[in-house]
Amino acid sequence: MFKFSLAGIEKDERALSIEQQEISKLAKDRDDEIAIVRRSFDARLKDMLIGQTTVDAPKEIGKKVKLTAEILDAVPSAMWRKIVVKDEKTMREIEEFSAS
């Protein structure tokens, strides 16, 4: 079976297979890069939160809690962005970091 590419050149099944493998490889590379960025973001946010006292946070964490690595590890990192800490300077830094 042959298919025509945009350039008008016929591609056989082998060429189509190679093209599909390359597309799959690029998708995996993209997904790996996204995972690396997410882990880096989470690690930095975690460092900013550890030692801070919460003013508002998801119910799994609670209010007026001094955050530790263990507490943060017990909840999904997506919840960390919902935490409001007492220290205004740190809270501004977290907001600026999360917005970038």
Buried (B, 14 or more C-beta within 10 A) or exposed (E): EEEEEEEEEEBEEEBBEEEEEEEEEEEEEEEEEEEEEEEEBBEEBBEBBBEBEBBEBBEEBEEEBEBEEEBBEEBEBEBBEEBEBEBEEBBEEBEEEEEE
